[in-house]
Amino acid sequence: MKQNPELIAIDWENNLKISEKVSMILLNLIWIRPKIKLSLE
């Protein structure tokens, strides 16, 4: 089965967008959590 290069490119873009969002969420969790803990203490 031959895949359409354009579709593959779109998939790549979508995957990159999703992984960017995921990494942003993870970074936010890592950065925000310690700050919340510090403010609670």
C-alpha positions in Angstrom: 0.0 0.0 0.0 1.4 3.4 -1.0 0.7 6.2 1.3 0.0 9.8 0.2 3.0 12.0 1.1 0.7 14.9 1.8 -1.4 12.9 4.2 1.8 11.7 6.0 2.9 15.4 6.2 -0.4 16.3 7.8 -0.1 13.4 10.2 3.3 14.6 11.2 2.1 18.1 11.8 -0.8 16.9 13.9 1.5 14.6 15.9 4.0 17.5 16.5 1.1 19.7 17.7 -0.1 17.0 20.0 3.3 16.3 21.4 4.0 20.0 21.9 0.8 20.3 23.9 1.7 17.3 26.0 5.2 18.5 26.7 3.8 22.0 27.6 1.4 20.3 30.1 4.2 18.2 31.6 6.4 21.2 31.9 3.6 23.2 33.6 3.0 20.3 36.0 6.7 20.1 36.8 7.1 23.9 37.2 3.8 24.7 38.9 3.7 21.8 41.4 6.8 22.9 43.4 5.5 26.5 43.4 2.2 25.3 44.9 3.9 23.2 47.5 6.1 26.2 48.4 3.2 28.5 48.8 1.3 26.0 50.9 4.2 25.6 53.4 
